[in-house]
Amino acid sequence: MGAGVANALSQAGISVILVDKGDFASGTSSKSSKLIHGGLRYLAQGRIGLTRSLLNERNYLVKHTRAVKEEAFDILVGRNQFGKLSIRLGLILYGLLGGGKPSRFKKNDGLYPDEVDGYFTYADCVTDDSYLTILNVVSAHQNGAICLNYVSCLGMEKKEKGITAKLQDILTGDVFDVDSSIIINCAGAWITSLLPEALLDSKSIRMSKGIHLIYSRNAFSGDHAVAFKSPIDGRQMFVIPREKVVIIGTTDTFTDSPSDLTVKPDERDYVIKSCSFVSRLFSSVSPIGEYAGIRTL
Ligand SMILES: Cc1cc2nc3c(=O)[nH]c(=O)nc-3n(C[C@H](O)[C@H](O)[C@H](O)COP(=O)(O)OP(=O)(O)OC[C@H]3O[C@@H](n4cnc5c(N)ncnc54)[C@H](O)[C@@H]3O)c2cc1C
């Protein structure tokens, strides 16, 4: 988020310093499902305005950056999957809001398990989240922003005019002050470590962990990404082919630490068992990689 904000502000001619205590995109912004979508589930919740603005952003990004690409998604319909009528209506509205083509129902011709009646194929977008972040940093730099990684913000102090940030160069240990008019706290899951005591309310900010597993591309024979419900608990899951790999996920479990980034055996088992519904190979071959990210709620 910080990279995007720095890019937008510097484009508007505002002088900006962007700092990150680690590598740019080393936080959640390299650990997402890598989807750029309007969120069909927001439509199901009746949040039409939110879906419209997310689809506008998606359409802007796909037009203006090579880091965001269109991808075909199959959404599965069946007794324990999504409902045919609700998805048909949802996709009509999604298409109207986002300018997509209408999607037709296709009968399951053996591509998916027998319990699946069929599927709708619709277009959405995917990205490489770290690459998108770095493109924003590069663009901010070209607009004149000062972009410093391995510089940590230790704290902030309100002054009569503006606000001062205490920064530390992680590599040399040097500490220095920067005076500014505004500081935007984009510290993601670490946001509370930079909030003044008075604003700290542990109940208002919660964290949720999501894990993904990466398989070699031949663990999944389909050409499209797949959105479906876990046969274990009915949660929405994704199988997303990406060039030479396929990414599957994800989970949603509360955590109390932004550093809780290990993939636990029960989390791994849940994702494998859920996604084996779409391809049995996810159970019989081992993942070649895995990652966890933290959502700030
Ligand atoms: C499992 C999962 C799947 C997701 N899938 C999607 C998806 O498909 N599509 C989508 O749009 N969104 C998705 N999201 C949400 C999205 O990834 C996040 O909203 C986004 O990455 C948050 O960005 P951020 O900049 O707020 O946080 P981060 O990317 O975590 O950035 C925060 C940065 O702050 C730095 N920092 C922390 N403390 C300090 C300090 N004191 N000084 C200096 N720097 C500091 C950190 O090093 C870090 O780089 C997903 C999230 C999760 C967890």
The ligand as a Gaussian input file, in Angstrom:
#p B3LYP/6-31G(d) Opt

LIG

0 1
 C       -3.593000     -14.918000       2.328000
 C       -3.900000     -13.571000       1.712000
 C       -4.396000     -13.500000       0.413000
 C       -4.686000     -12.261000      -0.146000
 N       -5.100000     -12.210000      -1.441000
 C       -5.338000     -11.029000      -2.026000
 C       -5.682000     -10.960000      -3.397000
 O       -5.761000     -11.970000      -4.076000
 N       -5.906000      -9.737000      -3.940000
 C       -5.790000      -8.589000      -3.193000
 O       -6.006000      -7.499000      -3.743000
 N       -5.435000      -8.615000      -1.893000
 C       -5.196000      -9.804000      -1.306000
 N       -4.812000      -9.856000       0.006000
 C       -4.696000      -8.597000       0.744000
 C       -3.408000      -7.859000       0.349000
 O       -2.341000      -8.768000       0.212000
 C       -3.085000      -6.832000       1.424000
 O       -4.205000      -5.979000       1.579000
 C       -1.888000      -5.978000       1.051000
 O       -0.774000      -6.746000       0.662000
 C       -1.532000      -5.137000       2.261000
 O       -0.497000      -4.274000       1.895000
 P        0.178000      -3.356000       2.993000
 O        1.113000      -2.476000       2.270000
 O       -0.882000      -2.772000       3.857000
 O        0.980000      -4.387000       3.937000
 P        2.415000      -5.047000       3.686000
 O        2.579000      -5.522000       2.300000
 O        2.599000      -6.056000       4.776000
 O        3.414000      -3.849000       3.866000
 C        3.707000      -3.290000       5.120000
 C        5.169000      -2.918000       5.084000
 O        5.451000      -2.113000       6.216000
 C        6.777000      -2.380000       6.593000
 N        6.938000      -1.942000       7.986000
 C        6.337000      -2.443000       9.084000
 N        6.715000      -1.766000      10.179000
 C        7.577000      -0.797000       9.761000
 C        8.326000       0.222000      10.424000
 N        8.258000       0.405000      11.744000
 N        9.129000       1.020000       9.681000
 C        9.218000       0.854000       8.331000
 N        8.539000      -0.101000       7.659000
 C        7.725000      -0.907000       8.365000
 C        6.925000      -3.886000       6.412000
 O        8.285000      -4.263000       6.260000
 C        6.099000      -4.132000       5.163000
 O        6.891000      -4.222000       3.988000
 C       -4.495000     -11.074000       0.600000
 C       -3.988000     -11.145000       1.902000
 C       -3.679000     -12.379000       2.446000
 C       -3.097000     -12.459000       3.833000

